[in-house]
Amino acid sequence: MRQEQELSKDSKEEQWKPVLNYEGLYEVSDRGNVRSIERTVIRSDGVLMKHKGRILRAAPKNEAGHTGVCLSKGCVTWACSVHTIVLEAFVGPAPNGMECCHGDSDPTNNNLWNLRWGTKVENERDKIANGTSPQGERHGRSKLTAGQVQEARILHKHGFQQNTIGRIFGVNPDTISKIILGNTWNHLPQPT
């Protein structure tokens, strides 16, 4: 499988396939490009309109950094994730319980060789392995540093109550409880 991915990565010619459910309207490439197909459309007032084919500009679709394009069919336009379009065209629809995994955890790298269907757990493992998981201080809602978490655990080990530790660090005692139990910050070792 790795050898196939390397071949795809180095292949010179971009491969194109129809976008699932938009056949004849749009195509997607193994490099993550999406294009509209040249076509003539009859408007509702009976006027013929010629649409030139073009590469669509992918734009950030969500806070996670995934890119998307807008695809139109009839009078309806949908914002679609590029990674999903690529996998559906080249691999097939997502199996139940699966989501798109970026092997390098770069949400803008929509090359086929970098994408696969996997579970949420596999996706999170990729992020941890690639150092892109929003753990600890990188988490958007983090109020403590790794050092403060370790200090809070040591204080608890020495008999300080969770309410007191919470006041010291300016957080809710429930936050301290979750830290001590390992429900949060579980990537840090517990003090011995």
Summary of the structure (lengths in Angstrom):
residues: 192
radius of gyration: 23.8
end to end distance: 42.7
largest distance: 80.6
contacts: 482
relative contact order: 0.09
helix: 33%
strand: 22%
